[in-house]
Amino acid sequence: MTQETLVLDLSSPQGSGTAGQVDVELEKVFSWFLSQKDYGRRFGEVIRKSIDEVLDGQRTGRYDLYKKGKGCVEKTEKTYLGTKVEIVARDEFDLGYGSKMDYSVTGIDVDAKWTIGDTWTIPKEAMGHICLVMHGNDRTGKFKVGLVRITQELLNLGENGDGKRTISAPQKRRIRWIIESGELPKNFLLGLEREDPKGLSEIMAASDGYRGAGNGGQRRVNALFKRVPGQLVDRTTVVTVARQDDGPKRVRDARKHLREDGYVVLGHLKPHPQIAADLELPIPSKGSWVSARLALVHDTEDRPSTLIGHQRYALWQEGDACVTAPEIPTKQSES
């Protein structure tokens, strides 16, 4: 980004300092973030990882940050989410510690501020400093990240019990957006609850009444892959459904349990990605899987198919015979 571009940008309503003036420090920090490779994707992953760690689905089975009542995320946990975002962002972008604020970016102190609400709460000690303001909404799947210099006119007059004030709605125009409308990595279970609430309930209820040792989680994972064929499922989803640590083992065992019903569960190891591509399914990367119900077909049939062993398979459709799915060996075990 050239200096000329920076000056032109500052003539817009999104000023970074006092009207008509350039905030040189803020522009330096802004340019640094824009120079970082894949900064938009990485900020999205920072927020996704932070939310998932606070939800702690593996232990709690939670997937909705906003749920009320039993199984909700506590107020103290939501407060800690801001600290978690700060920590994960520091690690992701290798940010140093500031002398007074959270970060040092190109030698300039920058404070981290997070909200899941409509605005940011600013402590007195941040007055005069640059803040990296971050917001994410897991239900809309959107996030934003920007920079702003904290001044008196930026803030509402009212204070909370800790003497903190919020950024006023009109003054948000002063935020220098690094990302104004980013796409958060998908929260699979939250999306499934919205699109197929009955299906999600059936997945979670798959172990109801089971009293054996250890297999309740496996039953739920089996039900998950049967319910959502053709959709990429990530590791966080698997461990949240299983309520167990070893997600890949639950997936490996699901392959055995679902074979008789004609299902395969494809991962990132060869030849799985090629089979997924042949069948025009999403192609899994490490830490994700896609399930499919298969049917035997002839070479002459005009639909996407793949060769497994010496037989040709396509996605099962109404009218196809039910078959036992083939075993698909990989060159190494998944982890």
C-alpha positions in Angstrom: 0.0 0.0 0.0 1.5 3.4 -1.0 1.6 6.5 1.0 -0.7 8.1 -1.6 -3.3 5.5 -1.1 -3.2 6.0 2.7 -3.8 9.7 2.3 -6.7 9.1 -0.1 -8.3 6.6 2.3 -8.1 9.1 5.2 -10.2 11.6 3.2 -13.2 9.2 3.6 -15.5 9.2 6.6 -13.4 6.4 8.0 -10.8 8.7 9.5 -8.2 7.3 11.9 -7.5 10.5 13.8 -8.7 14.0 14.3 -10.5 15.3 11.2 -8.1 16.4 8.6 -5.1 14.8 10.3 -3.2 11.6 9.7 -2.6 9.3 12.6 0.8 8.1 11.5 1.2 5.4 14.2 -2.2 4.0 13.5 -1.5 3.9 9.7 1.8 2.1 10.4 0.0 -0.6 12.4 -2.7 -0.8 9.8 -0.2 -1.3 7.0 1.6 -4.0 9.0 -1.5 -6.1 9.4 -2.4 -5.7 5.7 1.1 -6.9 4.9 0.6 -10.2 6.7 -0.1 -13.2 4.5 -3.7 -14.4 4.5 -4.5 -12.0 7.4 -8.3 -12.3 6.8 -8.4 -16.1 6.9 -6.1 -16.1 9.9 -8.2 -13.6 12.0 -11.2 -15.8 11.2 -9.4 -18.8 12.5 -8.2 -16.9 15.6 -11.9 -16.2 16.5 -13.1 -19.7 15.6 -10.4 -21.3 17.7 -11.1 -19.0 20.7 -14.8 -19.6 20.6 -14.3 -23.4 20.3 -11.9 -23.5 23.2 -14.3 -21.6 25.5 -17.2 -23.8 24.4 -15.0 -26.8 25.2 -17.3 -29.2 23.4 -15.2 -32.2 24.1 -16.0 -32.0 27.8 -19.3 -30.1 27.8 -21.0 -31.0 24.5 -21.7 -27.3 24.0 -21.7 -25.7 20.5 -23.8 -22.5 21.0 -22.2 -19.5 22.6 -25.6 -17.8 23.0 -27.7 -20.6 24.5 -29.6 -19.8 27.6 -30.5 -22.1 30.5 -29.0 -25.5 31.1 -25.7 -26.1 29.4 -25.2 -22.4 28.7 -21.8 -20.6 28.5 -21.4 -18.7 31.8 -21.0 -15.0 32.0 -17.4 -15.4 33.3 -16.6 -17.6 30.4 -17.8 -15.0 27.9 -15.6 -12.5 29.7 -12.7 -14.8 29.4 -13.3 -15.2 25.7 -11.9 -11.7 25.2 -8.7 -12.8 26.9 -8.6 -16.0 24.8 -9.0 -14.0 21.5 -6.1 -11.7 22.7 -3.9 -14.7 23.4 -4.6 -16.6 20.2 -4.2 -13.5 18.1 -0.8 -12.8 19.7 0.4 -16.3 18.9 -1.0 -16.4 15.4 0.6 -13.1 14.3 3.7 -13.5 16.6 3.0 -10.2 18.3 5.2 -8.9 21.1 4.0 -7.5 24.4 3.5 -3.7 24.6 5.0 -1.6 27.4 1.6 -0.5 28.6 -0.9 -2.3 26.3 -1.4 -5.9 25.2 0.7 -5.8 22.0 3.7 -4.2 20.4 3.2 -3.8 16.6 6.1 -2.3 14.8 7.2 -0.9 18.2 3.8 0.8 18.8 1.6 -0.1 21.8 -1.8 -1.6 20.7 -4.5 -2.9 23.1 -6.8 -5.8 22.2 -10.5 -5.3 22.6 -13.1 -8.0 21.8 -16.9 -8.1 21.8 -19.8 -10.4 20.9 -22.1 -7.4 21.3 -22.7 -4.2 19.5 -19.7 -2.2 20.8 -16.5 -2.3 22.8 -15.9 -1.5 26.4 -12.8 0.7 26.9 -10.9 1.1 30.3 -9.4 4.4 31.3 -5.8 3.2 30.8 -6.5 2.8 27.1 -7.2 6.5 26.7 -4.9 7.9 23.9 -3.8 4.4 22.8 -4.6 2.5 19.6 -7.0 -0.5 20.0 -7.3 -3.5 17.8 -11.1 -3.9 18.0 -12.4 -7.4 17.1 -16.0 -8.7 16.9 -17.5 -12.0 16.0 -21.0 -13.4 15.7 -21.1 -17.2 15.5 -24.8 -17.3 14.6 -24.4 -15.0 11.5 -20.9 -16.4 10.8 -19.5 -12.9 10.4 -16.5 -11.1 12.1 -14.8 -7.8 11.8 -11.4 -6.4 12.9 -10.3 -2.8 12.9 -8.0 -0.1 14.5 -9.0 3.0 16.4 -7.3 5.6 18.5 -9.2 6.1 21.8 -10.2 9.7 22.5 -12.7 11.3 24.8 -15.1 12.2 21.9 -15.1 8.6 20.7 -16.8 7.3 23.9 -20.2 7.5 25.4 -20.4 9.5 28.6 -21.8 6.8 30.9 -19.5 4.5 32.8 -20.0 1.0 34.2 -19.0 0.0 37.7 -15.4 -0.3 36.7 -15.2 3.1 35.2 -15.2 1.7 31.6 -17.0 3.5 28.7 -18.2 2.2 25.4 -17.5 3.4 21.8 -20.5 5.4 20.6 -22.4 4.3 17.5 -21.7 7.5 15.5 -18.0 7.4 16.3 -17.5 3.9 14.9 -17.0 5.6 11.6 -13.5 6.4 12.9 -12.6 2.8 13.0 -10.0 1.9 10.3 -11.3 -1.5 9.2 -8.7 -4.2 8.5 -11.6 -6.6 7.9 -15.1 -5.1 7.9 -17.2 -8.2 6.9 -15.2 -11.4 7.3 -16.6 -15.0 7.1 -16.0 -17.0 10.2 -15.1 -20.7 9.7 -18.3 -22.7 10.0 -19.8 -23.9 13.3 -21.1 -27.1 11.9 -23.5 -28.1 14.8 -24.9 -24.6 15.1 -25.7 -24.6 11.4 -27.2 -28.1 11.6 -29.4 -26.9 14.5 -30.8 -24.2 12.3 -31.2 -26.2 9.1 -32.2 -29.7 10.5 -33.0 -29.4 14.2 -34.8 -32.8 14.2 -31.6 -34.4 12.7 -29.4 -32.9 15.3 -31.7 -34.0 18.1 -31.6 -37.6 16.7 -27.8 -37.5 16.5 -27.5 -36.4 20.1 -30.1 -38.9 21.2 -28.5 -41.9 19.5 -27.0 -43.1 22.7 -30.1 -42.6 24.9 -30.7 -45.7 27.0 -27.3 -47.1 26.4 -25.6 -48.1 29.6 -22.4 -49.8 28.4 -18.9 -48.5 28.9 -17.5 -46.0 26.3 -19.7 -46.6 23.3 -22.3 -43.9 23.8 -20.1 -41.4 22.0 -19.4 -43.8 19.2 -23.1 -44.3 18.6 -23.6 -40.5 18.3 -20.7 -40.2 15.9 -22.1 -43.1 13.8 -25.5 -41.3 13.7 -23.7 -38.0 12.7 -22.1 -39.5 9.6 -25.3 -41.2 8.6 -27.3 -38.0 9.0 -25.0 -35.6 7.1 -23.6 -37.5 4.0 -21.9 -35.2 1.5 -21.0 -32.5 4.1 -17.5 -31.8 5.5 -17.4 -32.6 9.2 -14.5 -31.1 11.3 -12.7 -32.5 14.3 -14.4 -30.0 16.7 -17.7 -31.4 15.6 -16.7 -35.0 16.1 -15.3 -34.5 19.6 -18.3 -32.4 20.7 -20.7 -35.1 19.5 -18.6 -37.9 21.0 -17.7 -36.0 24.2 -14.4 -37.9 24.0 -10.9 -36.9 23.2 -9.9 -39.2 20.4 -12.0 -37.9 17.5 -10.0 -39.8 14.7 -10.5 -43.1 16.5 -14.3 -42.5 16.7 -14.2 -41.8 12.9 -12.1 -44.9 12.2 -14.6 -47.0 14.2 -17.5 -45.4 12.5 -16.2 -46.7 9.2 -16.4 -50.2 10.5 -19.9 -49.8 12.0 -21.4 -48.1 8.9 -20.0 -50.4 6.2 -23.0 -52.8 6.4 -25.3 -49.9 5.6 -23.3 -48.9 2.6 -21.5 -45.9 4.1 -17.9 -44.8 3.8 -16.2 -42.0 5.7 -13.5 -40.3 3.7 -10.5 -38.4 5.2 -7.4 -36.6 3.9 -5.2 -39.6 3.3 -4.8 -41.2 -0.2 -6.8 -42.5 -1.9 -9.7 -40.8 -0.1 -9.4 -37.3 -1.6 -9.5 -38.7 -5.1 -12.5 -40.8 -4.4 -14.3 -37.7 -3.0 -13.3 -35.8 -6.1 -14.6 -38.6 -8.4 -17.9 -38.6 -6.6 -18.1 -34.8 -6.7 -18.0 -34.5 -2.9 -16.2 -31.9 -0.9 -12.6 -32.9 -0.6 -11.5 -33.4 3.1 -8.3 -31.8 4.4 -6.5 -32.9 7.5 -8.9 -32.9 10.5 -12.1 -33.1 8.4 -14.1 -36.0 6.9 -17.0 -36.5 4.5 -19.4 -39.5 4.5 -21.2 -41.1 1.6 -23.6 -43.9 1.0 -22.4 -46.0 -2.0 -24.1 -48.2 -4.6 -22.5 -50.5 -7.2 -22.8 -49.3 -10.8 -21.8 -50.4 -14.3 -19.1 -48.6 -16.2 -21.7 -47.4 -18.7 -23.8 -45.5 -16.2 -23.9 -41.7 -16.7 -23.3 -40.4 -13.2 -20.2 -39.6 -11.2 -18.5 -42.8 -10.0 -15.2 -44.1 -8.7 -13.2 -47.3 -8.9 -12.5 -49.0 -5.5 -10.7 -52.2 -5.8 -12.1 -53.8 -8.9 -15.6 -52.5 -8.6 -17.2 -49.2 -9.6 -19.3 -47.2 -7.1 -21.5 -44.1 -7.2 -23.5 -42.3 -4.6 -26.6 -44.3 -3.6 -29.9 -43.0 -4.9 -33.5 -44.2 -4.7 -33.9 -47.5 -6.5 -30.3 -48.6 -6.0 -29.6 -51.9 -4.3 -28.2 -51.8 -0.8 -24.6 -53.0 -0.6 -21.9 -53.3 2.0 -19.4 -50.5 1.5 -15.9 -51.5 0.5 -12.9 -51.2 2.9 -10.6 -48.4 1.6 -7.1 -48.9 3.0 -4.8 -45.9 3.4 -1.0 -45.7 3.3 -0.8 -44.4 6.9 -3.2 -44.1 9.9 -5.1 -40.9 10.5 -4.3 -38.7 13.4 
